[in-house]
Amino acid sequence: MHLAIDLAKKAQGRTSPNPIVGAVIVKSGRIVGKGYHKRAGMPHAEIEALRQAGSRAKGATLYVTLEPCDHFGRTPPCTDAVVRSGIKEAVIAMKDPNPANNGRGIRKLKRHGIKTTLGTLEAEAREMNRPYMKWITTRMPYVTVKVAQSLDGKIAARTGDSRWISSEESRRLVHGLRGMADAVMVGVNTVIKDDPLLTNRSGSGKQPIRVVLDSALKIPLSAKLVKTSKRIPLIIATTPSSSEKKMRALIDKGAGVAVVRPERGRVDLRALLKALGRRGITHIMAEGGGELVASLTESRLADRFLFFIAPKLVGGRAAPTSVEGAGISKIKDAFLMRNVAVNKSGSDILVEAEA
């Protein structure tokens, strides 16, 4: 099962809106087939492993990280292929939370006399598919908030200069993380100040969709994001009161414009996430600035936080902080993080926590 999980992770960020899944077939103590789901629409992990095993699958044991599907999607049910192959035993890490499956696959295998074990390395299997599990049960994307800040919580100097707070190693890691997400989200002020590309330059993985929150369509037509929008998708989320002329100009440049209902004059984040979820976007990495991080936190829409903390002191009352907004009035109301992990990333400290 460890091998099946390692195989599944090879496709991180490439299978949305499907989960990542790995499968291994063992007979007489030897691996005779293995595979993983490489991309949505391509064969599932079980099918890849069964093809490799061929006739040797008869009487063998299948190890798979997720319950085999028993419904038609882009591909036929995997359960039918498993039954036909003559597999005698299936060891499954976790049940599929997809309402269309959710136990059906396991029941079918049992009905056909296949011994079934559920729960082997379940925690590891669930961990690697957190975005899928949230999206398939709520149709809302999983949101990872990434922050690069100084030791005193600043994301830029009082002049707005922010290059570079984090280390080169941290920036390289972030590019890799972008390649595992479906979309990267920032506020328009970040675009105006930094003119970022928000691309994955790690050399592996995919290019994420770029999403900009821009309630009044302030984004310059000369921004790098707009200039590259015909090559790398860009969605600008705005409100109905924005200029139709500016919308048309952005669309002509290749950008997508999503008109979302307002909440206190700004794009309603929950409505936007639901709209992105309907597009099959399962995982968003939000990269700031401080107002966006605060809005996601206060709205309870963030699922995970990655704080890259550089050993630097910036200071300054006017220097922006990583989490802004109105803030709380009493410490007892602070947002308490769970499952906190602390690691090094170059010269930085990386704090990972769940909301």
ChimeraX attribute file (.defattr): number of C-alpha atoms within 10 A of each C-alpha:
attribute: neighborCount
match mode: 1-to-1
recipient: residues
	/A:1	21
	/A:2	16
	/A:3	15
	/A:4	23
	/A:5	24
	/A:6	15
	/A:7	23
	/A:8	25
	/A:9	20
	/A:10	16
	/A:11	20
	/A:12	23
	/A:13	26
	/A:14	21
	/A:15	19
	/A:16	22
	/A:17	21
	/A:18	21
	/A:19	26
	/A:20	29
	/A:21	30
	/A:22	31
	/A:23	30
	/A:24	28
	/A:25	28
	/A:26	20
	/A:27	17
	/A:28	9
	/A:29	9
	/A:30	9
	/A:31	15
	/A:32	20
	/A:33	23
	/A:34	25
	/A:35	24
	/A:36	28
	/A:37	27
	/A:38	23
	/A:39	18
	/A:40	16
	/A:41	13
	/A:42	14
	/A:43	18
	/A:44	26
	/A:45	26
	/A:46	31
	/A:47	23
	/A:48	20
	/A:49	24
	/A:50	25
	/A:51	16
	/A:52	16
	/A:53	21
	/A:54	12
	/A:55	13
	/A:56	19
	/A:57	24
	/A:58	17
	/A:59	16
	/A:60	24
	/A:61	24
	/A:62	26
	/A:63	26
	/A:64	32
	/A:65	35
	/A:66	29
	/A:67	25
	/A:68	31
	/A:69	26
	/A:70	21
	/A:71	16
	/A:72	10
	/A:73	10
	/A:74	10
	/A:75	13
	/A:76	14
	/A:77	17
	/A:78	20
	/A:79	22
	/A:80	16
	/A:81	16
	/A:82	22
	/A:83	18
	/A:84	11
	/A:85	19
	/A:86	17
	/A:87	24
	/A:88	19
	/A:89	21
	/A:90	23
	/A:91	22
	/A:92	24
	/A:93	24
	/A:94	23
	/A:95	22
	/A:96	22
	/A:97	17
	/A:98	14
	/A:99	10
	/A:100	15
	/A:101	16
	/A:102	17
	/A:103	18
	/A:104	19
	/A:105	23
	/A:106	24
	/A:107	14
	/A:108	17
	/A:109	22
	/A:110	15
	/A:111	11
	/A:112	12
	/A:113	12
	/A:114	20
	/A:115	15
	/A:116	16
	/A:117	14
	/A:118	17
	/A:119	14
	/A:120	17
	/A:121	15
	/A:122	16
	/A:123	11
	/A:124	15
	/A:125	27
	/A:126	18
	/A:127	10
	/A:128	17
	/A:129	18
	/A:130	15
	/A:131	26
	/A:132	26
	/A:133	22
	/A:134	18
	/A:135	24
	/A:136	21
	/A:137	11
	/A:138	12
	/A:139	20
	/A:140	26
	/A:141	30
	/A:142	26
	/A:143	24
	/A:144	26
	/A:145	26
	/A:146	22
	/A:147	25
	/A:148	28
	/A:149	26
	/A:150	24
	/A:151	18
	/A:152	15
	/A:153	21
	/A:154	28
	/A:155	28
	/A:156	24
	/A:157	20
	/A:158	15
	/A:159	10
	/A:160	14
	/A:161	13
	/A:162	17
	/A:163	10
	/A:164	13
	/A:165	25
	/A:166	24
	/A:167	19
	/A:168	14
	/A:169	13
	/A:170	22
	/A:171	19
	/A:172	14
	/A:173	15
	/A:174	21
	/A:175	19
	/A:176	19
	/A:177	20
	/A:178	26
	/A:179	24
	/A:180	24
	/A:181	27
	/A:182	24
	/A:183	26
	/A:184	28
	/A:185	24
	/A:186	24
	/A:187	23
	/A:188	25
	/A:189	19
	/A:190	19
	/A:191	22
	/A:192	13
	/A:193	11
	/A:194	15
	/A:195	16
	/A:196	13
	/A:197	16
	/A:198	22
	/A:199	19
	/A:200	21
	/A:201	16
	/A:202	17
	/A:203	9
	/A:204	11
	/A:205	20
	/A:206	19
	/A:207	22
	/A:208	25
	/A:209	20
	/A:210	23
	/A:211	26
	/A:212	24
	/A:213	27
	/A:214	21
	/A:215	24
	/A:216	18
	/A:217	21
	/A:218	16
	/A:219	23
	/A:220	16
	/A:221	13
	/A:222	10
	/A:223	15
	/A:224	15
	/A:225	25
	/A:226	24
	/A:227	18
	/A:228	15
	/A:229	20
	/A:230	15
	/A:231	10
	/A:232	18
	/A:233	18
	/A:234	25
	/A:235	23
	/A:236	25
	/A:237	25
	/A:238	26
	/A:239	22
	/A:240	14
	/A:241	13
	/A:242	15
	/A:243	14
	/A:244	11
	/A:245	9
	/A:246	16
	/A:247	19
	/A:248	14
	/A:249	13
	/A:250	23
	/A:251	18
	/A:252	11
	/A:253	16
	/A:254	19
	/A:255	24
	/A:256	20
	/A:257	20
	/A:258	20
	/A:259	17
	/A:260	19
	/A:261	20
	/A:262	17
	/A:263	12
	/A:264	7
	/A:265	11
	/A:266	16
	/A:267	22
	/A:268	19
	/A:269	20
	/A:270	17
	/A:271	15
	/A:272	20
	/A:273	20
	/A:274	17
	/A:275	17
	/A:276	21
	/A:277	21
	/A:278	14
	/A:279	11
	/A:280	18
	/A:281	24
	/A:282	29
	/A:283	28
	/A:284	27
	/A:285	28
	/A:286	24
	/A:287	21
	/A:288	24
	/A:289	25
	/A:290	22
	/A:291	19
	/A:292	25
	/A:293	25
	/A:294	19
	/A:295	18
	/A:296	20
	/A:297	18
	/A:298	15
	/A:299	11
	/A:300	12
	/A:301	20
	/A:302	22
	/A:303	19
	/A:304	20
	/A:305	22
	/A:306	20
	/A:307	21
	/A:308	27
	/A:309	26
	/A:310	24
	/A:311	15
	/A:312	15
	/A:313	14
	/A:314	16
	/A:315	16
	/A:316	12
	/A:317	9
	/A:318	12
	/A:319	17
	/A:320	22
	/A:321	19
	/A:322	23
	/A:323	21
	/A:324	14
	/A:325	14
	/A:326	10
	/A:327	11
	/A:328	11
	/A:329	8
	/A:330	7
	/A:331	7
	/A:332	8
	/A:333	9
	/A:334	10
	/A:335	12
	/A:336	9
	/A:337	13
	/A:338	11
	/A:339	9
	/A:340	12
	/A:341	11
	/A:342	12
	/A:343	11
	/A:344	13
	/A:345	20
	/A:346	15
	/A:347	15
	/A:348	24
	/A:349	19
	/A:350	20
	/A:351	17
	/A:352	20
	/A:353	19
	/A:354	16
	/A:355	16
